[in-house]
Amino acid sequence: MSARCQLTGAQPVFGNRVSHSHRRTRRRWDPNIQSRRYWVPSENRHVRLTLSTRAIKTIDKIGIEAAVARIRARGERI
């Protein structure tokens, strides 16, 4: 499973780990990615989405139909 959200496009961010002596090494921050299955009434089927937790809250607010429309508008296949 890739560390990329299908709705928001959230993906890993890179930066530096800084030690006590101030030496810097590269690190990454991964988004909290979850796999969720939603029922889409208009298509009469379930869809499995790879979402960040922020996107799950967004779907709770705007609804799955609007979220699927946004994902398709980005050109992603569901």
Distance bins in CASP14 RR format, pairs under 12 A and 6 or more apart:
PFRMAT RR
TARGET T0000
AUTHOR 0000-0000-0000
RMODE 2
METHOD distances of the structure
MODEL  1
1 30 0 0 0 0 0 1 0 0 0 0 0
1 31 0 0 0 0 0 1 0 0 0 0 0
1 33 1 0 0 1 0 0 0 0 0 0 0
1 34 0 0 0 0 1 0 0 0 0 0 0
1 35 1 0 0 1 0 0 0 0 0 0 0
1 36 0 0 0 0 0 1 0 0 0 0 0
1 48 0 0 0 0 0 1 0 0 0 0 0
1 49 0 0 0 0 0 1 0 0 0 0 0
1 50 1 0 0 1 0 0 0 0 0 0 0
1 51 0 0 0 0 0 1 0 0 0 0 0
2 9 0 0 0 0 0 1 0 0 0 0 0
2 10 0 0 0 0 0 1 0 0 0 0 0
2 11 0 0 0 0 1 0 0 0 0 0 0
2 12 0 0 0 0 1 0 0 0 0 0 0
2 30 0 0 0 0 0 1 0 0 0 0 0
2 31 0 0 0 0 0 1 0 0 0 0 0
2 33 0 0 0 0 1 0 0 0 0 0 0
2 35 0 0 0 0 0 1 0 0 0 0 0
2 50 1 0 0 1 0 0 0 0 0 0 0
3 9 0 0 0 0 0 1 0 0 0 0 0
3 10 0 0 0 0 1 0 0 0 0 0 0
3 11 1 0 0 1 0 0 0 0 0 0 0
3 12 1 0 1 0 0 0 0 0 0 0 0
3 13 0 0 0 0 0 1 0 0 0 0 0
3 14 0 0 0 0 0 1 0 0 0 0 0
3 28 0 0 0 0 1 0 0 0 0 0 0
3 29 0 0 0 0 0 1 0 0 0 0 0
3 30 1 0 1 0 0 0 0 0 0 0 0
3 31 1 0 0 1 0 0 0 0 0 0 0
3 32 0 0 0 0 1 0 0 0 0 0 0
3 33 1 0 1 0 0 0 0 0 0 0 0
3 34 0 0 0 0 0 1 0 0 0 0 0
3 50 0 0 0 0 1 0 0 0 0 0 0
3 51 0 0 0 0 0 1 0 0 0 0 0
3 52 0 0 0 0 1 0 0 0 0 0 0
4 10 1 0 0 1 0 0 0 0 0 0 0
4 11 1 0 1 0 0 0 0 0 0 0 0
4 12 0 0 0 0 1 0 0 0 0 0 0
4 13 0 0 0 0 0 1 0 0 0 0 0
4 30 0 0 0 0 0 1 0 0 0 0 0
4 31 1 0 0 1 0 0 0 0 0 0 0
4 33 1 0 0 1 0 0 0 0 0 0 0
4 49 0 0 0 0 0 1 0 0 0 0 0
4 50 1 0 0 1 0 0 0 0 0 0 0
4 51 0 0 0 0 0 1 0 0 0 0 0
4 52 0 0 0 0 1 0 0 0 0 0 0
4 55 0 0 0 0 0 1 0 0 0 0 0
4 74 0 0 0 0 0 1 0 0 0 0 0
4 76 0 0 0 0 0 1 0 0 0 0 0
5 11 1 0 0 1 0 0 0 0 0 0 0
5 12 0 0 0 0 0 1 0 0 0 0 0
5 30 0 0 0 0 0 1 0 0 0 0 0
5 31 1 0 0 1 0 0 0 0 0 0 0
5 32 0 0 0 0 1 0 0 0 0 0 0
5 33 1 0 0 1 0 0 0 0 0 0 0
5 34 0 0 0 0 1 0 0 0 0 0 0
5 35 0 0 0 0 0 1 0 0 0 0 0
5 36 0 0 0 0 0 1 0 0 0 0 0
5 49 0 0 0 0 1 0 0 0 0 0 0
5 50 1 0 0 1 0 0 0 0 0 0 0
5 51 1 0 1 0 0 0 0 0 0 0 0
5 52 1 0 1 0 0 0 0 0 0 0 0
5 53 0 0 0 0 1 0 0 0 0 0 0
5 54 1 0 0 1 0 0 0 0 0 0 0
5 55 1 0 1 0 0 0 0 0 0 0 0
5 56 0 0 0 0 1 0 0 0 0 0 0
5 57 0 0 0 0 0 1 0 0 0 0 0
5 58 0 0 0 0 1 0 0 0 0 0 0
5 59 0 0 0 0 0 1 0 0 0 0 0
5 67 0 0 0 0 0 1 0 0 0 0 0
5 70 0 0 0 0 0 1 0 0 0 0 0
5 71 0 0 0 0 1 0 0 0 0 0 0
5 74 0 0 0 0 0 1 0 0 0 0 0
5 76 0 0 0 0 0 1 0 0 0 0 0
6 31 0 0 0 0 0 1 0 0 0 0 0
6 33 0 0 0 0 1 0 0 0 0 0 0
6 34 0 0 0 0 0 1 0 0 0 0 0
6 35 0 0 0 0 0 1 0 0 0 0 0
6 36 0 0 0 0 0 1 0 0 0 0 0
6 38 0 0 0 0 0 1 0 0 0 0 0
6 47 0 0 0 0 1 0 0 0 0 0 0
6 48 0 0 0 0 1 0 0 0 0 0 0
6 49 1 0 1 0 0 0 0 0 0 0 0
6 50 1 0 1 0 0 0 0 0 0 0 0
6 51 1 0 0 1 0 0 0 0 0 0 0
6 52 0 0 0 0 1 0 0 0 0 0 0
6 55 1 0 0 1 0 0 0 0 0 0 0
6 56 0 0 0 0 0 1 0 0 0 0 0
6 58 0 0 0 0 0 1 0 0 0 0 0
6 59 0 0 0 0 0 1 0 0 0 0 0
6 67 0 0 0 0 1 0 0 0 0 0 0
6 68 0 0 0 0 1 0 0 0 0 0 0
6 70 0 0 0 0 1 0 0 0 0 0 0
6 71 1 0 1 0 0 0 0 0 0 0 0
6 72 0 0 0 0 0 1 0 0 0 0 0
6 74 0 0 0 0 1 0 0 0 0 0 0
6 75 0 0 0 0 0 1 0 0 0 0 0
6 76 1 0 0 1 0 0 0 0 0 0 0
6 77 0 0 0 0 1 0 0 0 0 0 0
6 78 1 0 0 1 0 0 0 0 0 0 0
7 31 0 0 0 0 0 1 0 0 0 0 0
7 33 0 0 0 0 0 1 0 0 0 0 0
7 34 0 0 0 0 0 1 0 0 0 0 0
7 36 0 0 0 0 0 1 0 0 0 0 0
7 38 0 0 0 0 0 1 0 0 0 0 0
7 47 0 0 0 0 0 1 0 0 0 0 0
7 49 1 0 0 1 0 0 0 0 0 0 0
7 50 0 0 0 0 1 0 0 0 0 0 0
7 51 1 0 1 0 0 0 0 0 0 0 0
7 52 1 0 0 1 0 0 0 0 0 0 0
7 53 0 0 0 0 0 1 0 0 0 0 0
7 54 0 0 0 0 1 0 0 0 0 0 0
7 55 1 1 0 0 0 0 0 0 0 0 0
7 56 0 0 0 0 1 0 0 0 0 0 0
7 57 0 0 0 0 0 1 0 0 0 0 0
7 58 1 0 0 1 0 0 0 0 0 0 0
7 59 1 0 0 1 0 0 0 0 0 0 0
7 60 0 0 0 0 0 1 0 0 0 0 0
7 61 0 0 0 0 0 1 0 0 0 0 0
7 62 0 0 0 0 1 0 0 0 0 0 0
7 63 0 0 0 0 0 1 0 0 0 0 0
7 64 0 0 0 0 0 1 0 0 0 0 0
7 66 0 0 0 0 0 1 0 0 0 0 0
7 67 1 0 1 0 0 0 0 0 0 0 0
7 68 0 0 0 0 1 0 0 0 0 0 0
7 69 0 0 0 0 0 1 0 0 0 0 0
7 70 1 0 0 1 0 0 0 0 0 0 0
7 71 1 0 1 0 0 0 0 0 0 0 0
7 72 0 0 0 0 0 1 0 0 0 0 0
7 73 0 0 0 0 0 1 0 0 0 0 0
7 74 0 0 0 0 1 0 0 0 0 0 0
7 76 0 0 0 0 1 0 0 0 0 0 0
7 78 0 0 0 0 0 1 0 0 0 0 0
8 31 0 0 0 0 1 0 0 0 0 0 0
8 32 0 0 0 0 0 1 0 0 0 0 0
8 33 0 0 0 0 0 1 0 0 0 0 0
8 49 0 0 0 0 0 1 0 0 0 0 0
8 50 0 0 0 0 0 1 0 0 0 0 0
8 51 1 0 0 1 0 0 0 0 0 0 0
8 52 1 0 1 0 0 0 0 0 0 0 0
8 53 0 0 0 0 0 1 0 0 0 0 0
8 54 1 0 0 1 0 0 0 0 0 0 0
8 55 1 0 1 0 0 0 0 0 0 0 0
8 56 0 0 0 0 0 1 0 0 0 0 0
8 57 0 0 0 0 0 1 0 0 0 0 0
8 58 1 0 0 1 0 0 0 0 0 0 0
8 59 0 0 0 0 0 1 0 0 0 0 0
8 67 0 0 0 0 0 1 0 0 0 0 0
8 70 0 0 0 0 1 0 0 0 0 0 0
8 71 0 0 0 0 1 0 0 0 0 0 0
8 74 0 0 0 0 0 1 0 0 0 0 0
8 76 0 0 0 0 0 1 0 0 0 0 0
9 31 0 0 0 0 1 0 0 0 0 0 0
9 33 0 0 0 0 0 1 0 0 0 0 0
9 49 0 0 0 0 0 1 0 0 0 0 0
9 50 0 0 0 0 0 1 0 0 0 0 0
9 51 0 0 0 0 1 0 0 0 0 0 0
9 52 1 0 0 1 0 0 0 0 0 0 0
9 54 0 0 0 0 0 1 0 0 0 0 0
9 55 0 0 0 0 1 0 0 0 0 0 0
9 58 0 0 0 0 0 1 0 0 0 0 0
9 70 0 0 0 0 0 1 0 0 0 0 0
9 71 0 0 0 0 1 0 0 0 0 0 0
9 74 0 0 0 0 1 0 0 0 0 0 0
9 76 0 0 0 0 1 0 0 0 0 0 0
10 29 0 0 0 0 0 1 0 0 0 0 0
10 30 0 0 0 0 1 0 0 0 0 0 0
10 31 1 0 1 0 0 0 0 0 0 0 0
10 32 0 0 0 0 1 0 0 0 0 0 0
10 33 1 0 0 1 0 0 0 0 0 0 0
10 34 0 0 0 0 0 1 0 0 0 0 0
10 50 0 0 0 0 0 1 0 0 0 0 0
10 51 0 0 0 0 1 0 0 0 0 0 0
10 52 1 0 1 0 0 0 0 0 0 0 0
10 53 0 0 0 0 1 0 0 0 0 0 0
10 54 1 0 0 1 0 0 0 0 0 0 0
10 55 1 0 0 1 0 0 0 0 0 0 0
10 56 0 0 0 0 0 1 0 0 0 0 0
10 58 0 0 0 0 0 1 0 0 0 0 0
11 28 0 0 0 0 1 0 0 0 0 0 0
11 29 0 0 0 0 0 1 0 0 0 0 0
11 30 0 0 0 0 1 0 0 0 0 0 0
11 31 1 0 0 1 0 0 0 0 0 0 0
11 33 0 0 0 0 1 0 0 0 0 0 0
11 50 0 0 0 0 0 1 0 0 0 0 0
11 52 0 0 0 0 1 0 0 0 0 0 0
12 26 0 0 0 0 0 1 0 0 0 0 0
12 27 0 0 0 0 0 1 0 0 0 0 0
12 28 1 0 1 0 0 0 0 0 0 0 0
12 29 1 0 0 1 0 0 0 0 0 0 0
12 30 1 0 1 0 0 0 0 0 0 0 0
12 31 1 0 0 1 0 0 0 0 0 0 0
12 32 0 0 0 0 0 1 0 0 0 0 0
12 33 0 0 0 0 1 0 0 0 0 0 0
12 52 0 0 0 0 0 1 0 0 0 0 0
13 26 0 0 0 0 0 1 0 0 0 0 0
13 27 0 0 0 0 1 0 0 0 0 0 0
13 28 1 0 0 1 0 0 0 0 0 0 0
13 29 1 0 1 0 0 0 0 0 0 0 0
13 30 0 0 0 0 1 0 0 0 0 0 0
13 31 0 0 0 0 1 0 0 0 0 0 0
14 25 0 0 0 0 0 1 0 0 0 0 0
14 26 1 0 0 1 0 0 0 0 0 0 0
14 27 1 0 0 1 0 0 0 0 0 0 0
14 28 1 0 1 0 0 0 0 0 0 0 0
14 29 1 0 0 1 0 0 0 0 0 0 0
14 30 0 0 0 0 0 1 0 0 0 0 0
15 24 0 0 0 0 1 0 0 0 0 0 0
15 25 0 0 0 0 1 0 0 0 0 0 0
15 26 1 0 0 1 0 0 0 0 0 0 0
15 27 1 0 1 0 0 0 0 0 0 0 0
15 28 1 0 0 1 0 0 0 0 0 0 0
15 29 1 0 0 1 0 0 0 0 0 0 0
16 22 0 0 0 0 0 1 0 0 0 0 0
16 23 0 0 0 0 1 0 0 0 0 0 0
16 24 1 0 1 0 0 0 0 0 0 0 0
16 25 1 0 0 1 0 0 0 0 0 0 0
16 26 1 0 0 1 0 0 0 0 0 0 0
16 27 1 0 0 1 0 0 0 0 0 0 0
16 28 0 0 0 0 0 1 0 0 0 0 0
16 29 0 0 0 0 0 1 0 0 0 0 0
17 23 0 0 0 0 1 0 0 0 0 0 0
17 24 1 0 0 1 0 0 0 0 0 0 0
17 25 1 0 1 0 0 0 0 0 0 0 0
17 26 1 0 0 1 0 0 0 0 0 0 0
17 27 1 0 1 0 0 0 0 0 0 0 0
17 28 0 0 0 0 1 0 0 0 0 0 0
17 29 0 0 0 0 0 1 0 0 0 0 0
18 24 1 0 1 0 0 0 0 0 0 0 0
18 25 0 0 0 0 1 0 0 0 0 0 0
18 26 0 0 0 0 0 1 0 0 0 0 0
18 27 0 0 0 0 1 0 0 0 0 0 0
19 25 1 0 0 1 0 0 0 0 0 0 0
19 27 0 0 0 0 0 1 0 0 0 0 0
30 52 0 0 0 0 1 0 0 0 0 0 0
30 53 0 0 0 0 0 1 0 0 0 0 0
31 50 0 0 0 0 0 1 0 0 0 0 0
31 51 0 0 0 0 1 0 0 0 0 0 0
31 52 1 0 1 0 0 0 0 0 0 0 0
31 53 0 0 0 0 1 0 0 0 0 0 0
31 54 0 0 0 0 1 0 0 0 0 0 0
31 55 0 0 0 0 1 0 0 0 0 0 0
31 56 0 0 0 0 0 1 0 0 0 0 0
32 50 0 0 0 0 0 1 0 0 0 0 0
32 51 0 0 0 0 1 0 0 0 0 0 0
32 52 1 0 1 0 0 0 0 0 0 0 0
32 53 1 0 1 0 0 0 0 0 0 0 0
32 54 0 0 0 0 1 0 0 0 0 0 0
32 55 0 0 0 0 1 0 0 0 0 0 0
32 56 0 0 0 0 1 0 0 0 0 0 0
32 57 0 0 0 0 0 1 0 0 0 0 0
33 49 0 0 0 0 0 1 0 0 0 0 0
33 50 1 0 0 1 0 0 0 0 0 0 0
33 51 1 0 0 1 0 0 0 0 0 0 0
33 52 1 0 1 0 0 0 0 0 0 0 0
33 53 0 0 0 0 1 0 0 0 0 0 0
33 54 0 0 0 0 0 1 0 0 0 0 0
33 55 0 0 0 0 1 0 0 0 0 0 0
33 56 0 0 0 0 0 1 0 0 0 0 0
34 48 0 0 0 0 0 1 0 0 0 0 0
34 49 0 0 0 0 1 0 0 0 0 0 0
34 50 1 0 0 1 0 0 0 0 0 0 0
34 51 1 0 1 0 0 0 0 0 0 0 0
34 52 1 0 0 1 0 0 0 0 0 0 0
34 53 1 0 0 1 0 0 0 0 0 0 0
34 54 0 0 0 0 0 1 0 0 0 0 0
34 55 0 0 0 0 1 0 0 0 0 0 0
34 56 1 0 0 1 0 0 0 0 0 0 0
34 57 0 0 0 0 0 1 0 0 0 0 0
34 59 0 0 0 0 0 1 0 0 0 0 0
35 47 0 0 0 0 0 1 0 0 0 0 0
35 48 1 0 0 1 0 0 0 0 0 0 0
35 49 1 0 0 1 0 0 0 0 0 0 0
35 50 1 0 1 0 0 0 0 0 0 0 0
35 51 1 0 0 1 0 0 0 0 0 0 0
35 52 0 0 0 0 0 1 0 0 0 0 0
35 53 0 0 0 0 0 1 0 0 0 0 0
35 55 0 0 0 0 0 1 0 0 0 0 0
35 56 0 0 0 0 0 1 0 0 0 0 0
36 46 0 0 0 0 0 1 0 0 0 0 0
36 47 0 0 0 0 1 0 0 0 0 0 0
36 48 1 0 0 1 0 0 0 0 0 0 0
36 49 1 0 1 0 0 0 0 0 0 0 0
36 50 0 0 0 0 1 0 0 0 0 0 0
36 51 1 0 1 0 0 0 0 0 0 0 0
36 52 0 0 0 0 0 1 0 0 0 0 0
36 53 0 0 0 0 0 1 0 0 0 0 0
36 55 0 0 0 0 1 0 0 0 0 0 0
36 56 1 0 0 1 0 0 0 0 0 0 0
36 57 0 0 0 0 0 1 0 0 0 0 0
36 58 0 0 0 0 0 1 0 0 0 0 0
36 59 0 0 0 0 1 0 0 0 0 0 0
36 60 0 0 0 0 0 1 0 0 0 0 0
36 64 0 0 0 0 1 0 0 0 0 0 0
36 67 0 0 0 0 0 1 0 0 0 0 0
37 45 0 0 0 0 0 1 0 0 0 0 0
37 46 1 0 1 0 0 0 0 0 0 0 0
37 47 1 0 0 1 0 0 0 0 0 0 0
37 48 1 0 1 0 0 0 0 0 0 0 0
37 49 1 0 0 1 0 0 0 0 0 0 0
37 50 0 0 0 0 0 1 0 0 0 0 0
37 51 0 0 0 0 0 1 0 0 0 0 0
37 56 0 0 0 0 0 1 0 0 0 0 0
37 59 0 0 0 0 0 1 0 0 0 0 0
37 64 0 0 0 0 0 1 0 0 0 0 0
37 78 0 0 0 0 0 1 0 0 0 0 0
38 45 0 0 0 0 1 0 0 0 0 0 0
38 46 1 0 0 1 0 0 0 0 0 0 0
38 47 1 0 1 0 0 0 0 0 0 0 0
38 48 0 0 0 0 1 0 0 0 0 0 0
38 49 1 0 0 1 0 0 0 0 0 0 0
38 50 0 0 0 0 0 1 0 0 0 0 0
38 51 0 0 0 0 1 0 0 0 0 0 0
38 55 0 0 0 0 0 1 0 0 0 0 0
38 56 0 0 0 0 1 0 0 0 0 0 0
38 59 1 0 0 1 0 0 0 0 0 0 0
38 60 0 0 0 0 0 1 0 0 0 0 0
38 63 0 0 0 0 1 0 0 0 0 0 0
38 64 1 0 1 0 0 0 0 0 0 0 0
38 65 0 0 0 0 1 0 0 0 0 0 0
38 66 0 0 0 0 0 1 0 0 0 0 0
38 67 0 0 0 0 1 0 0 0 0 0 0
38 68 0 0 0 0 1 0 0 0 0 0 0
38 71 0 0 0 0 0 1 0 0 0 0 0
38 78 0 0 0 0 0 1 0 0 0 0 0
39 45 1 0 0 1 0 0 0 0 0 0 0
39 46 1 0 1 0 0 0 0 0 0 0 0
39 47 0 0 0 0 1 0 0 0 0 0 0
39 48 0 0 0 0 0 1 0 0 0 0 0
39 49 0 0 0 0 0 1 0 0 0 0 0
39 59 0 0 0 0 0 1 0 0 0 0 0
39 63 0 0 0 0 0 1 0 0 0 0 0
39 64 1 0 0 1 0 0 0 0 0 0 0
39 65 0 0 0 0 0 1 0 0 0 0 0
39 68 0 0 0 0 0 1 0 0 0 0 0
40 46 1 0 0 1 0 0 0 0 0 0 0
40 47 1 0 1 0 0 0 0 0 0 0 0
40 48 0 0 0 0 0 1 0 0 0 0 0
40 49 0 0 0 0 0 1 0 0 0 0 0
40 59 0 0 0 0 0 1 0 0 0 0 0
40 63 0 0 0 0 0 1 0 0 0 0 0
40 64 1 0 1 0 0 0 0 0 0 0 0
40 65 1 0 0 1 0 0 0 0 0 0 0
40 66 0 0 0 0 0 1 0 0 0 0 0
40 67 0 0 0 0 1 0 0 0 0 0 0
40 68 1 0 0 1 0 0 0 0 0 0 0
40 69 0 0 0 0 0 1 0 0 0 0 0
40 71 0 0 0 0 0 1 0 0 0 0 0
40 72 0 0 0 0 0 1 0 0 0 0 0
40 78 0 0 0 0 1 0 0 0 0 0 0
41 47 0 0 0 0 0 1 0 0 0 0 0
41 63 0 0 0 0 0 1 0 0 0 0 0
41 64 0 0 0 0 1 0 0 0 0 0 0
41 65 1 0 0 1 0 0 0 0 0 0 0
41 68 0 0 0 0 0 1 0 0 0 0 0
42 63 0 0 0 0 0 1 0 0 0 0 0
42 64 0 0 0 0 1 0 0 0 0 0 0
42 65 1 0 0 1 0 0 0 0 0 0 0
42 66 0 0 0 0 0 1 0 0 0 0 0
42 68 0 0 0 0 1 0 0 0 0 0 0
42 69 0 0 0 0 1 0 0 0 0 0 0
42 72 0 0 0 0 0 1 0 0 0 0 0
43 64 0 0 0 0 0 1 0 0 0 0 0
43 65 0 0 0 0 1 0 0 0 0 0 0
43 68 0 0 0 0 1 0 0 0 0 0 0
43 69 0 0 0 0 0 1 0 0 0 0 0
43 72 0 0 0 0 0 1 0 0 0 0 0
43 78 0 0 0 0 1 0 0 0 0 0 0
45 64 0 0 0 0 0 1 0 0 0 0 0
45 68 0 0 0 0 0 1 0 0 0 0 0
45 78 0 0 0 0 0 1 0 0 0 0 0
46 64 0 0 0 0 0 1 0 0 0 0 0
46 68 0 0 0 0 0 1 0 0 0 0 0
46 78 0 0 0 0 0 1 0 0 0 0 0
47 59 0 0 0 0 0 1 0 0 0 0 0
47 64 1 0 0 1 0 0 0 0 0 0 0
47 65 0 0 0 0 0 1 0 0 0 0 0
47 67 0 0 0 0 1 0 0 0 0 0 0
47 68 1 0 0 1 0 0 0 0 0 0 0
47 71 0 0 0 0 1 0 0 0 0 0 0
47 72 0 0 0 0 0 1 0 0 0 0 0
47 76 0 0 0 0 0 1 0 0 0 0 0
47 77 0 0 0 0 0 1 0 0 0 0 0
47 78 1 0 1 0 0 0 0 0 0 0 0
48 78 0 0 0 0 1 0 0 0 0 0 0
49 55 0 0 0 0 1 0 0 0 0 0 0
49 56 0 0 0 0 1 0 0 0 0 0 0
49 58 0 0 0 0 0 1 0 0 0 0 0
49 59 0 0 0 0 1 0 0 0 0 0 0
49 64 0 0 0 0 1 0 0 0 0 0 0
49 67 0 0 0 0 1 0 0 0 0 0 0
49 68 0 0 0 0 1 0 0 0 0 0 0
49 70 0 0 0 0 0 1 0 0 0 0 0
49 71 1 0 0 1 0 0 0 0 0 0 0
49 76 0 0 0 0 1 0 0 0 0 0 0
49 77 0 0 0 0 0 1 0 0 0 0 0
49 78 1 0 0 1 0 0 0 0 0 0 0
50 56 0 0 0 0 0 1 0 0 0 0 0
50 71 0 0 0 0 0 1 0 0 0 0 0
50 76 0 0 0 0 0 1 0 0 0 0 0
50 78 0 0 0 0 0 1 0 0 0 0 0
51 57 0 0 0 0 1 0 0 0 0 0 0
51 58 0 0 0 0 1 0 0 0 0 0 0
51 59 1 0 0 1 0 0 0 0 0 0 0
51 60 0 0 0 0 0 1 0 0 0 0 0
51 64 0 0 0 0 0 1 0 0 0 0 0
51 67 0 0 0 0 1 0 0 0 0 0 0
51 68 0 0 0 0 0 1 0 0 0 0 0
51 70 0 0 0 0 0 1 0 0 0 0 0
51 71 0 0 0 0 1 0 0 0 0 0 0
51 78 0 0 0 0 0 1 0 0 0 0 0
52 58 0 0 0 0 1 0 0 0 0 0 0
52 59 0 0 0 0 0 1 0 0 0 0 0
53 59 0 0 0 0 0 1 0 0 0 0 0
53 60 0 0 0 0 0 1 0 0 0 0 0
54 60 0 0 0 0 0 1 0 0 0 0 0
54 61 0 0 0 0 0 1 0 0 0 0 0
55 61 0 0 0 0 0 1 0 0 0 0 0
55 62 0 0 0 0 0 1 0 0 0 0 0
55 63 0 0 0 0 0 1 0 0 0 0 0
55 64 0 0 0 0 0 1 0 0 0 0 0
55 67 1 0 0 1 0 0 0 0 0 0 0
55 70 0 0 0 0 1 0 0 0 0 0 0
55 71 0 0 0 0 1 0 0 0 0 0 0
56 62 0 0 0 0 0 1 0 0 0 0 0
56 63 0 0 0 0 0 1 0 0 0 0 0
56 64 0 0 0 0 0 1 0 0 0 0 0
56 67 0 0 0 0 1 0 0 0 0 0 0
57 63 0 0 0 0 0 1 0 0 0 0 0
57 67 0 0 0 0 0 1 0 0 0 0 0
58 64 0 0 0 0 0 1 0 0 0 0 0
58 66 0 0 0 0 1 0 0 0 0 0 0
58 67 1 0 0 1 0 0 0 0 0 0 0
58 70 0 0 0 0 1 0 0 0 0 0 0
58 71 0 0 0 0 0 1 0 0 0 0 0
59 65 0 0 0 0 1 0 0 0 0 0 0
59 66 0 0 0 0 1 0 0 0 0 0 0
59 67 1 0 1 0 0 0 0 0 0 0 0
59 68 0 0 0 0 1 0 0 0 0 0 0
59 69 0 0 0 0 0 1 0 0 0 0 0
59 70 0 0 0 0 1 0 0 0 0 0 0
59 71 0 0 0 0 0 1 0 0 0 0 0
60 66 0 0 0 0 0 1 0 0 0 0 0
60 67 0 0 0 0 1 0 0 0 0 0 0
61 67 0 0 0 0 1 0 0 0 0 0 0
62 68 0 0 0 0 0 1 0 0 0 0 0
62 69 0 0 0 0 1 0 0 0 0 0 0
62 70 0 0 0 0 1 0 0 0 0 0 0
62 71 0 0 0 0 0 1 0 0 0 0 0
63 69 0 0 0 0 1 0 0 0 0 0 0
63 70 0 0 0 0 0 1 0 0 0 0 0
64 70 0 0 0 0 0 1 0 0 0 0 0
64 71 0 0 0 0 0 1 0 0 0 0 0
64 78 0 0 0 0 0 1 0 0 0 0 0
65 71 0 0 0 0 0 1 0 0 0 0 0
65 72 0 0 0 0 0 1 0 0 0 0 0
66 72 0 0 0 0 0 1 0 0 0 0 0
66 73 0 0 0 0 0 1 0 0 0 0 0
67 73 0 0 0 0 0 1 0 0 0 0 0
67 74 0 0 0 0 0 1 0 0 0 0 0
67 76 0 0 0 0 0 1 0 0 0 0 0
67 78 0 0 0 0 1 0 0 0 0 0 0
68 74 0 0 0 0 0 1 0 0 0 0 0
68 75 0 0 0 0 0 1 0 0 0 0 0
68 76 0 0 0 0 0 1 0 0 0 0 0
68 77 0 0 0 0 0 1 0 0 0 0 0
68 78 1 0 0 1 0 0 0 0 0 0 0
69 75 0 0 0 0 0 1 0 0 0 0 0
69 76 0 0 0 0 0 1 0 0 0 0 0
69 78 0 0 0 0 0 1 0 0 0 0 0
70 76 0 0 0 0 1 0 0 0 0 0 0
70 78 0 0 0 0 0 1 0 0 0 0 0
71 77 0 0 0 0 1 0 0 0 0 0 0
71 78 1 0 0 1 0 0 0 0 0 0 0
72 78 1 0 0 1 0 0 0 0 0 0 0
END
